[in-house]
Structure formats: C-alpha cells, structure tokens
Amino acid sequence: MASAPVPTPIFVVGYVHTGTTLLRSVLGKHTDIFMMFGESHFFEDLVRIRRDFPRLQDELVLRDYIEFVVRLAMSGSKRALKIRGGHGLAEIGLSREQIEALIDAARQSVAASSGSGHIAAFRSTIAYLSCAANATRWLEKTPAHVHRIDEILAALPDARIIELVRDPRAALASRKARAEEHWRATQAAAGAILNQRIIFDPVFDSHNWRAAVRAGARAAQRHPHAVLRIRYEDLVDNPTSSISDICQFVGIDFQPQMLQVGWVNSTTQARARADGPAGIGQSALGKWRQSLTRGEIAVIQMFLRKDLASLGYEPVSVGWRGGLQTAAVLCRSVPRTIRRISARGAPGFEHRWRSKLRLVRQNLAGRAEN
C-alpha cells in the first residue's frame, strides 16, 4: 500500500436539500471510490478541531486525533464528537499492524507539513482507509463546504469539487418539509403548536440559497478545472448523461450500478431504506407547487429573480391570491431576516472577509519584501 498512488479527494457541496445526499449515494456505488459517511464539516470546523487537538507532535494527541478522523469518515461529525474518546481504533475492522501503519503515515505527514499538520493527517488517514478499500478516490459530502472551496483547493490542490444546484423553490420546499418533520418528531409530543414562522422563513432561506449558489459560482470562475456544477434537475432527468460527465470530471469510468440507488432524499430517507433500490426517480421535481403557498412562491421568485433566470428556472404565475399573500409573508419575514443576519452574519460573510484580509496581508508582505 505504501507505493500505491495517493487517492484523490472528491467533495460534494451545495445548498442543503439540493440532491447532495443522492449524488453521494450514486458515487458511493463506484468500486474505485471510498465514501465517507455522514457529513464531516471538517473545513468548516477546522478552527475548533485545531483547538481540540492542539499539538499533533504529541503522540497521545495524534492518536486521539486519528481516531477522531476515522470516526468522521465512518459516522460524520455529530456522532464522531459524541463518541470521542470512548472507543478504540480496533473497532473499525483494521488489524493492529494496519492501525500502526495508519498512525505512522499520519505521523510522517504531520512532520512533513509546514503548518499544524491537521489537514495533512486528515488526508493521510482518509487516504489509508481508501487504499485499504482498494479505492483510488475518496468522497466527502458536506453541503456547507460550498463556502470553503478556496480553502479546500489551497490545502488539497488535486481535489475535485462537485456543486449541486437546484431550483430554489424545490430546495426550500424540501427544507420546509424537513423542518415540519423535525417539529413533529421533537415538539408535537410535548403539545407544542406548529409555528411555520419559526421553522421556515422564505426570505431568510432564499438569502441562504443565493449565498451558497453565488459562492459556488465564484469558486467555479476561479477554479474552472476543479469545480463542476450540476443541476439537480438534469441529474434526475438524464442520470446516465449527468453521471457520465461527473465520472469524466473526476477521472473514473462510468459503472452501471451507479444508477441503482434508492430514492435518496434528506426528507424521505426512512421511506427510501424501506423501499430498497429503485433507480433515480423524478417524483420530487414538482412537489414544491403543492408544498409552498402562493405567497411563499411569489417571495422566493421576487428575491431570486436574477438567479432563477441565470440557472434556467422559469417563474410561475401565482395569481391575485398569491399577490395578497405576498404582503403578509414579507411583513413577517423581512424584519426577522434582518435581525437574524445582523445577529449571526450572512452565510459565507465571515469567510469572504477573512479571505480578503488574508490577500491584503499577502500583498503587504510582498511589498515589504520588495
């Protein structure tokens, strides 16, 4: 395994509810791809991770960190944090010799790194797991990484990024359905009254969709060789063609079994597991017309008019009733959206300003050297 080529990373990103889980399942069917389960949020949480594991040169810290990375690969960030420190690396199915080889590879990557070594050890660990699975690629899916594409490619220049975009009306309708399901699972038993204003906000969620889509577009312009944008609608309408394009982009051959996935949607996962593999379906394409009110549709189309047009999504008429509902939706949503953005900032805002400040510092340093 030591002489094998280093497996290439693939990241699936995009706004939530745009088909990223479906695409991960599709790519995970490929025999050359090692799929990380769950969502690692690694680059999003990197500051906290460095704080939690401050010095990887310390052998005990390094081993603890490698166990954490393995848990990220096997279960995602939330479960990895919950079970941290309570289990050993032997539970992942590797022999003692393989575990020591994995840790030795991470130790060498940290020593060779010019920084803290956390990204290097992360990559070496996932690469080792990939090689153990006879895979030449590894796959990570965290939608929010759409705001971290520059960071990912700076750290992993050979990575390939696949961004999923979806009609915002469909994405927000799916988000609305997920919020309602979560409420029923957690609050209904306590006798709480369903409050649509709290669990779903068409203005705030439209803002977040636009921030994610525009972050992906900016990254694609800067890194055209490394970022591929795929429309969810094209994926489910012509899956063979879309998946073939993706395979060509990441440098693998198309395999027919990639089409044999159950209907994987973040709001219908339980049903998908019960039904079993049935191929990629189109049943969710028009659901937003029934899930959203006319006022919600009107507001989304009003705020995202330019983005809808640029991505080829046609607006629909909402009639006079939709016009009446629009005013009520705006009166509720706009003040709340302003408060929420002011309180925590827009998605990607802090990252964009941090990137700009870094460029300024680099320019100043370059002038000082001259």
C-alpha positions as CSV (number, residue, x, y, z in Angstrom):
1,M,0.0,0.0,0.0
2,A,2.9,2.4,0.6
3,S,3.8,2.5,-3.1
4,A,0.2,3.0,-4.3
5,P,-0.8,6.4,-5.8
6,V,-2.3,8.8,-3.2
7,P,-6.2,8.6,-3.6
8,T,-7.7,11.8,-5.0
9,P,-10.3,13.7,-2.9
10,I,-13.8,14.4,-4.2
11,F,-16.1,16.9,-2.4
12,V,-19.8,17.2,-3.0
13,V,-21.1,20.6,-1.9
14,G,-24.1,22.9,-2.4
15,Y,-27.1,24.4,-0.6
16,V,-28.9,21.9,1.6
17,H,-31.7,19.9,0.0
18,T,-30.2,20.1,-3.5
19,G,-29.5,16.4,-4.0
20,T,-26.1,16.2,-2.4
21,T,-27.1,13.0,-0.5
22,L,-28.4,11.4,-3.7
23,L,-25.2,12.2,-5.5
24,R,-23.1,10.8,-2.7
25,S,-25.0,7.6,-2.8
26,V,-24.6,7.4,-6.6
27,L,-20.8,8.0,-6.5
28,G,-20.5,5.7,-3.5
29,K,-21.6,2.8,-5.7
30,H,-18.4,3.1,-7.7
31,T,-15.8,0.5,-6.9
32,D,-13.0,3.0,-7.1
33,I,-14.5,5.4,-4.6
34,F,-14.3,5.2,-0.8
35,M,-17.3,7.1,0.6
36,M,-17.1,8.9,3.9
37,F,-20.5,8.5,5.7
38,G,-22.4,11.4,7.2
39,E,-21.0,15.0,6.9
40,S,-17.6,15.7,8.2
41,H,-17.8,19.5,8.3
42,F,-14.0,19.3,8.5
43,F,-13.0,22.5,6.8
44,E,-16.0,24.3,8.4
45,D,-14.9,23.2,11.9
46,L,-11.1,23.4,11.3
47,V,-10.6,26.2,13.9
48,R,-12.3,24.2,16.6
49,I,-10.6,21.0,15.6
50,R,-7.2,22.6,15.9
51,R,-8.1,23.9,19.3
52,D,-9.3,20.5,20.5
53,F,-6.2,18.7,19.2
54,P,-3.6,21.5,19.7
55,R,-0.3,19.7,19.2
56,L,-0.2,16.7,16.9
57,Q,3.6,16.2,17.6
58,D,2.4,14.8,21.0
59,E,1.9,11.0,20.4
60,L,-1.2,10.8,22.6
61,V,-2.9,13.8,20.9
62,L,-2.0,12.4,17.5
63,R,-3.6,9.0,18.3
64,D,-6.7,10.8,19.7
65,Y,-6.9,12.9,16.6
66,I,-6.6,10.0,14.2
67,E,-9.3,8.2,16.0
68,F,-11.5,11.3,15.6
69,V,-10.8,11.5,11.9
70,V,-11.7,7.8,11.5
71,R,-14.9,8.5,13.3
72,L,-15.6,11.4,10.9
73,A,-15.1,9.0,8.0
74,M,-17.3,6.3,9.4
75,S,-20.1,8.3,11.0
76,G,-19.9,12.1,10.4
77,S,-19.1,15.0,12.6
78,K,-22.0,14.8,15.1
79,R,-21.5,11.2,16.0
80,A,-17.8,11.5,16.0
81,L,-18.0,14.2,18.6
82,K,-20.4,12.2,20.8
83,I,-18.3,9.1,20.9
84,R,-14.9,10.7,21.0
85,G,-12.6,9.0,23.5
86,G,-14.9,6.2,24.3
87,H,-13.8,3.7,21.6
88,G,-10.6,2.3,20.2
89,L,-9.3,2.2,16.6
90,A,-9.5,-1.6,16.7
91,E,-13.3,-1.3,16.3
92,I,-13.0,-0.1,12.7
93,G,-12.0,-3.5,11.5
94,L,-8.3,-3.0,10.9
95,S,-5.6,-5.2,12.3
96,R,-3.1,-4.0,14.9
97,E,-0.4,-3.8,12.1
98,Q,-2.7,-1.7,9.9
99,I,-3.6,0.6,12.7
100,E,0.1,1.2,13.5
101,A,0.8,1.8,9.8
102,L,-2.1,4.3,9.6
103,I,-0.8,6.2,12.6
104,D,2.8,6.1,11.3
105,A,1.6,7.5,8.0
106,A,-0.2,10.3,9.8
107,R,2.9,11.0,11.9
108,Q,5.0,11.3,8.8
109,S,2.5,13.7,7.2
110,V,2.5,15.9,10.2
111,A,6.3,16.0,10.3
112,A,6.4,17.0,6.6
113,S,3.7,19.6,6.9
114,S,4.7,23.3,7.1
115,G,1.6,24.1,9.2
116,S,-0.1,22.5,12.2
117,G,-0.5,19.2,10.3
118,H,-4.2,18.7,10.9
119,I,-5.1,18.8,7.2
120,A,-2.2,16.6,6.2
121,A,-3.0,14.0,8.9
122,F,-6.7,14.2,7.8
123,R,-5.8,13.4,4.2
124,S,-3.3,10.7,5.0
125,T,-5.8,8.9,7.3
126,I,-8.7,9.0,4.7
127,A,-6.2,8.0,2.0
128,Y,-5.1,5.0,4.1
129,L,-8.7,3.9,4.6
130,S,-9.3,4.4,0.8
131,C,-6.3,2.2,0.0
132,A,-7.5,-0.4,2.4
133,A,-10.8,-0.5,0.5
134,N,-8.9,-0.7,-2.8
135,A,-10.2,2.7,-3.8
136,T,-8.4,5.3,-5.9
137,R,-10.7,8.2,-4.8
138,W,-12.4,9.3,-1.6
139,L,-15.6,11.1,-1.3
140,E,-16.8,13.7,1.3
141,K,-20.2,15.4,1.3
142,T,-20.8,18.5,3.4
143,P,-23.1,21.0,1.7
144,A,-21.7,23.9,3.7
145,H,-18.3,23.4,2.3
146,V,-19.6,25.3,-0.7
147,H,-18.3,28.4,1.3
148,R,-14.9,26.8,1.8
149,I,-13.9,25.8,-1.8
150,D,-10.9,28.1,-1.9
151,E,-9.6,26.7,1.4
152,I,-10.1,23.1,0.3
153,L,-8.3,23.6,-3.0
154,A,-5.5,25.6,-1.3
155,A,-4.9,22.6,1.0
156,L,-5.7,19.8,-1.5
157,P,-4.9,21.1,-5.0
158,D,-5.8,17.9,-6.7
159,A,-9.3,17.8,-5.2
160,R,-12.3,17.8,-7.4
161,I,-15.4,19.7,-6.2
162,I,-18.9,18.9,-7.5
163,E,-21.5,21.5,-6.7
164,L,-25.2,20.6,-6.8
165,V,-27.7,23.4,-7.6
166,R,-31.5,23.0,-7.5
167,D,-34.5,25.1,-8.2
168,P,-34.7,27.2,-5.0
169,R,-38.5,26.7,-4.8
170,A,-37.9,22.9,-4.7
171,A,-34.9,23.2,-2.3
172,L,-36.8,25.5,0.1
173,A,-40.0,23.3,-0.1
174,S,-37.8,20.3,0.9
175,R,-36.3,22.4,3.7
176,K,-39.8,23.3,4.9
177,A,-40.9,19.6,4.8
178,R,-37.8,18.6,6.8
179,A,-38.5,21.3,9.4
180,E,-42.1,20.1,9.8
181,E,-40.9,16.5,10.2
182,H,-38.4,17.6,12.8
183,W,-41.0,19.5,14.7
184,R,-43.4,16.6,14.7
185,A,-40.7,14.3,16.0
186,T,-39.5,16.6,18.8
187,Q,-42.2,19.1,19.7
188,A,-45.6,17.6,18.8
189,A,-45.3,15.0,21.7
190,A,-44.9,17.9,24.1
191,G,-48.1,19.5,22.9
192,A,-46.4,22.5,21.1
193,I,-48.3,24.3,18.4
194,L,-46.7,24.2,14.9
195,N,-45.3,27.6,14.1
196,Q,-44.4,27.8,10.5
197,R,-42.8,31.3,11.1
198,I,-40.1,29.7,13.2
199,I,-39.3,26.5,11.3
200,F,-39.3,28.0,7.8
201,D,-38.7,31.5,6.5
202,P,-38.9,32.1,2.8
203,V,-36.9,35.4,2.9
204,F,-34.1,34.1,5.1
205,D,-33.8,30.8,3.4
206,S,-33.9,32.4,0.0
207,H,-31.0,34.6,1.1
208,N,-29.0,31.5,2.3
209,W,-29.7,29.7,-1.0
210,R,-28.4,32.7,-3.0
211,A,-25.3,32.9,-0.8
212,A,-24.5,29.3,-1.4
213,V,-25.1,29.4,-5.2
214,R,-23.1,32.5,-5.7
215,A,-20.3,31.2,-3.6
216,G,-20.2,28.2,-5.8
217,A,-20.3,30.3,-9.0
218,R,-17.4,32.5,-7.8
219,A,-15.3,29.4,-7.0
220,A,-16.1,27.9,-10.4
221,Q,-14.8,31.0,-12.0
222,R,-11.6,31.0,-10.1
223,H,-11.0,27.2,-10.4
224,P,-12.7,26.0,-13.6
225,H,-10.5,22.9,-13.8
226,A,-11.5,21.8,-10.2
227,V,-15.2,22.7,-9.8
228,L,-18.1,21.2,-11.7
229,R,-21.6,22.5,-11.3
230,I,-24.5,20.1,-11.9
231,R,-28.2,20.9,-11.8
232,Y,-30.3,18.5,-9.7
233,E,-33.0,18.6,-12.4
234,D,-30.5,17.4,-15.1
235,L,-29.2,14.7,-12.8
236,V,-32.6,13.1,-12.3
237,D,-34.0,13.9,-15.8
238,N,-31.0,12.3,-17.6
239,P,-28.9,10.4,-14.9
240,T,-26.8,8.4,-17.3
241,S,-25.5,11.5,-19.1
242,S,-25.0,13.6,-16.0
243,I,-23.2,10.8,-14.1
244,S,-21.0,10.1,-17.1
245,D,-20.0,13.7,-17.1
246,I,-19.2,13.6,-13.4
247,C,-17.1,10.4,-13.9
248,Q,-15.2,12.0,-16.7
249,F,-14.6,15.1,-14.5
250,V,-13.2,13.1,-11.6
251,G,-11.2,10.7,-13.8
252,I,-13.1,7.4,-13.4
253,D,-15.1,5.1,-15.7
254,F,-18.9,5.1,-15.6
255,Q,-20.3,2.0,-13.9
256,P,-23.9,0.9,-14.5
257,Q,-24.6,0.1,-10.8
258,M,-24.2,3.8,-10.0
259,L,-27.8,4.2,-11.3
260,Q,-29.1,1.6,-8.9
261,V,-29.8,3.7,-5.8
262,G,-33.0,4.0,-3.8
263,W,-34.7,7.4,-3.9
264,V,-32.4,9.2,-1.5
265,N,-33.8,12.5,-0.3
266,S,-33.0,14.1,3.1
267,T,-36.7,14.3,3.9
268,T,-37.6,10.8,2.8
269,Q,-34.6,8.6,3.9
270,A,-36.6,6.3,6.0
271,R,-39.0,5.5,3.2
272,A,-36.1,5.1,0.8
273,R,-34.5,2.5,3.1
274,A,-37.8,0.6,3.3
275,D,-38.4,0.5,-0.5
276,G,-34.9,-0.5,-1.4
277,P,-33.0,0.3,-4.6
278,A,-35.3,1.5,-7.4
279,G,-33.1,3.8,-9.5
280,I,-33.0,7.6,-9.7
281,G,-36.6,9.0,-9.8
282,Q,-38.2,12.3,-10.8
283,S,-41.1,12.2,-8.3
284,A,-39.8,15.2,-6.3
285,L,-39.4,17.6,-9.2
286,G,-42.7,19.3,-8.9
287,K,-43.6,18.8,-5.3
288,W,-42.8,22.4,-4.4
289,R,-46.0,23.6,-6.2
290,Q,-48.1,21.8,-3.6
291,S,-45.7,22.3,-0.6
292,L,-45.3,26.1,-0.8
293,T,-48.1,28.6,-0.5
294,R,-48.6,31.1,-3.4
295,G,-47.2,33.8,-1.2
296,E,-44.1,31.9,-0.5
297,I,-43.5,31.1,-4.1
298,A,-44.0,34.8,-5.0
299,V,-41.5,35.9,-2.4
300,I,-38.9,33.4,-3.5
301,Q,-39.3,34.4,-7.1
302,M,-39.1,38.1,-6.2
303,F,-35.9,37.8,-4.2
304,L,-34.2,35.3,-6.5
305,R,-35.3,36.6,-9.9
306,K,-31.8,37.0,-11.4
307,D,-30.5,33.8,-10.1
308,L,-33.6,31.9,-11.4
309,A,-33.1,33.3,-14.8
310,S,-29.3,32.6,-14.9
311,L,-29.9,29.0,-14.0
312,G,-32.8,28.4,-16.4
313,Y,-35.6,28.2,-13.9
314,E,-38.8,29.7,-15.2
315,P,-41.1,31.8,-12.8
316,V,-44.7,30.7,-12.4
317,S,-47.8,32.9,-12.0
318,V,-49.2,33.0,-8.5
319,G,-52.4,34.9,-9.4
320,W,-54.1,37.5,-7.4
321,R,-54.3,35.3,-4.3
322,G,-50.5,35.0,-4.3
323,G,-50.2,38.8,-4.6
324,L,-52.3,39.2,-1.5
325,Q,-50.3,36.6,0.4
326,T,-47.0,38.1,-0.6
327,A,-47.5,41.2,1.5
328,A,-48.2,39.1,4.6
329,V,-45.2,36.9,4.1
330,L,-42.9,39.9,3.6
331,C,-44.3,41.7,6.7
332,R,-43.4,38.6,8.8
333,S,-40.2,37.6,7.2
334,V,-38.2,40.7,6.3
335,P,-37.8,42.1,9.8
336,R,-36.9,38.7,11.2
337,T,-34.4,38.1,8.4
338,I,-32.7,41.4,9.1
339,R,-32.4,40.5,12.8
340,R,-31.1,37.0,12.1
341,I,-28.4,38.2,9.6
342,S,-27.4,41.1,12.0
343,A,-27.1,38.7,14.9
344,R,-25.0,36.0,13.2
345,G,-24.0,37.3,9.8
346,A,-24.8,36.0,6.3
347,P,-23.6,32.6,5.3
348,G,-20.0,32.9,4.0
349,F,-19.8,36.5,5.0
350,E,-17.1,36.0,7.7
351,H,-15.2,33.6,5.4
352,R,-15.2,36.1,2.5
353,W,-13.9,38.9,4.6
354,R,-11.3,36.7,6.2
355,S,-10.1,35.7,2.7
356,K,-9.9,39.4,1.7
357,L,-7.9,40.3,4.8
358,R,-5.5,37.4,4.0
359,L,-5.0,38.7,0.5
360,V,-4.3,42.2,1.8
361,R,-1.7,40.8,4.3
362,Q,-0.1,38.8,1.5
363,N,0.1,41.9,-0.7
364,L,1.6,44.0,2.1
365,A,4.2,41.3,2.8
366,G,5.1,41.1,-0.8
367,R,5.6,44.9,-1.0
368,A,7.7,44.8,2.2
369,E,10.0,42.1,0.6
370,N,10.4,44.2,-2.5
